[in-house]
């Protein structure tokens, strides 16, 4: 397994995921790679996800970083292990790419913004303990869903939110706004 870090190339920090020159080791991340988009590159930058692939893990962790799904076609990303967001943005919200998706073993959001109107599938636990997070359509499914920390927001303004037998845990200091369909346990009880 190699660790692939996003980096500046030719004085520019923004670019396409498939540009090998943007990644440490000069190689586009592959099936067994751990990916980090966490570098301080002296200002805002956007990594446009313009392929479909499988990774070992994904981390976005710089306030200036945005991982943005390509608008030209539907794209899928499978992350076998953890997807973590500590700062910056993971954005799957452009409606032109209907059918795009991210599948993850777990999702941990402690800061930044997680935005989706596409399909998000988390086989294990999804945990939002920081940041401002919006599900504005599509589907979001997780084995368990935890909304913790202090003043963490999760807004569902459309689509379907589903959890497995683990259900949902929400700390008292957090805001959850649901306006789509929410099925919050394996029994199929709805909360609206």
Buried (B, 14 or more C-beta within 10 A) or exposed (E): EBBBBBBBBEEEBBBBBBBEEBBBEEEBBBEEBBBBBBBEBEEBBBBBBBBBBBBBBBBBBBEBBBBBBBEEBBBBBBBBBBBBBBBBBBBBBBEEBEEBBBBBBBBBBBBBBBBBBBBBBBBBBBBBBBBBBBBBBBBBBBBBBBBBBEEBBBBBEBBBBBBBEBBBEBEEEBEBEBEBBBBBBEEEEEEE
